[in-house]
Amino acid sequence: MTSPQKVVFLFDVDNIHKEQMLDEVEKRYPACRYVMVDDKLRILAAMKRIWGDRLTTVWPRQGHYVLDCKAIATYPSADITIERIGDLANYDLTALLGGNEGRRAALRV
């Protein structure tokens, strides 16, 4: 018997320090795995340092942050990079929440 899996989607455009809210997120929305989509690599990297493999990071290459060469050179790549947020519609959520093997298989062809 497998344990139930929770999926949580959080959208907070006003809080630019999302990485400082992880304890509160985890308390309110306990889950085995999380997915974070953000156009700022700094935030994705900070959250990944805290949650490690429990977090799949997704970087949509859109908006003015895609032109920030310093940030791109400074921070590690996200687990998944997409060209636009709408590309997430082509991802299988089950695979997206899996480990590294699942992440590689997440994009439906």
N, C-alpha and C positions, 0 to 999 in steps of 0.2 A: 504494500500500500504506500503510495507516495503522499507526501504532505502537500496541502494546498499551497498554491503560489499566489502571491498578491502582486498586482501591478499598480503602480501609482504614477500618475502624471501630475506634475506641479508646474504651474505657469505663474511667474512672478516677475513682471517686467520692471517693477519699481525698485526691487531690492537688488542693488548691484553687488552686494556681498553675500551671495547665496551660499558660498562655501562656509560662512560663519553660522549658517542656520541648520547644519546637518544634524546636530543632536536633536533639535526640535522636530525636524522632518522625521527622523527615525522614531522619535517618541510618538508622534501623532500618526505616522503611517509606517508601522513596522513591516519590513519586507526582506526577503532573502537577497533580492537583486533590485537595482535601480538603473534607470537610463536617464542621462542628463543631456539635453540638447541646448547648446548655447553658441552664440557667434563669437564669444570671447575665449580664446585658448587659455588665458590666465585662470579663468574660473574653472574650466574643465580640468586643468592640471592640478589646481588646488584641491578640488573635490576628489580627484583620483588618488592623490597622496593620502587623503583621509580614509576613503572607503575601499581603495585598492580594487581587487577583482570583483567586488560586489557591485561595482559601477561600470556601466558601459557608457563611454563618452561619445557624443555625436557632434560634429562641427559642421554646420551648414556654411558653405563658402558664399555667403551673401552679405550685403551691407558693407559699411565702411571699414569694419575690422579686417576684412579679407585683404585690404591694402596695407595693413600694418606689418611691414617686413620685419621689424624688430621683434614683435611678439611671435611671429611665425618662426623666427630663428631662435628665440629664447625658450619657448615652451615646447614640450613634447607633442607629437601629433595626437589627435583624438583617436579612439579605437576605430571610429568610422567617420569618414569625411563624405559629405554629400554636397552637391552643387547648390541645391535650394531646399528649403524646408519641405516643400511638397513632395520631394523624392522619398520621404519616409513612408508615403503611401505604398511604395514598392517593396517594403521590408516586411518580412515575416516576424511578428513580435516574439513568438516562441524562440526562434533562432536568435533574435536580437538579445534576448535575455540570457541565452546560454553562455557557456565559456568561450574561449578563443575559437574553438572549432565551429561553434554556432555562429559566432560573429562573421566568420569567413563565408558561411552559407546563408547569411541573413538576406542578402539581396536576391530577390526572385528574378529569374531570367525570363 
